[in-house]
Amino acid sequence: MGKIIWITGASSGIGEALALEFAVPGNELILSSRNTDALNNVATKCEAKGSKAHVISIDLSSETSINEAFTQARNSVNRIDVLINNGGVSQRSLVSETPLDVDRKIFEINFFGAVFLSKKVLPWMIETGGGTIAAMSSMVGRFGFPLRSAYSASKHALHGFFESLYLENHDKGIKTLLICPGRIRTNISVNAVTAEGKAHAQMDAGQTGGISPEKCAKKIAKALRKGKREVWVGGKEILMMYFRKYLPGLFFRIAKKIDPK
């Protein structure tokens, strides 16, 4: 039987790649973001591959928008097998120059948006026999990094929340997956917010040399199929995860020398 998969942030980057990865005959997709024109283009590509696709606009910083999107989803499909909380925003600003309202904005989208949508979907999943809720964290969801303070903190928070959600609901057929990408060749650095709350509008050099969104999506799909609870995706930068865990002194020596841009 095909899966019904809801992907936020599906208009570009990893979200679009995930949509196309899951766009196989029998699967049904819900594609969400704020950019409905781009979503419609992704939906057309998915349907050309044999998958049914629903476009549902969502603003993860707005409870009203999330409520409306959930109502549309319930009216469009009879269950959700997989929810992938992929939508989010990165950051390029120093702690000392970033006003609290920018920190809050990042948390509203990255953390509270994912949490609220998951709280809406969870009871429905349980009623219909279970499913998987995935959350897009980051390598910096496992350690801090310059110019990413609120972004890193919002991703750290996802781990605590979704691990708790899993432990409370595993006996009800609920699984969770925390996804920790490293450098993926997307526009995440271009769209990152500055201290002024504006778009960074620059592609980081490290991002340019990252792995493709398509390769990332394949690794995420494999982790979902295997029922993993956490997956690390990237290139040699993944070594920093091991350094932070097993050789913290070495990690901090390296991290201090890395150009955060």
Secondary structure, 3 states (H helix, E strand, C coil): CCCEEEEECCCCHHHHHHHHHHCCCCCEEEEECCCHHHHHHHHHHHHHCCCEEEECCCCCCCHHHHHHHHHHHHHHCCCCCEEEECCCCCECECHHHCCHHHHHHHHHHHHHHHHHHHHHHHHHHHHCCCEEEEEECCHHHCCCCCCEHHHHHHHHHHHHHHHHHHHHHHHHCEEEEEEEECCECCCCCCCCECCCCCECCCCCHHHHCCECHHHHHHHHHHHHHHCCCEEEECCHHHHHHHHHHHCHHHHHHHHHHCCCC
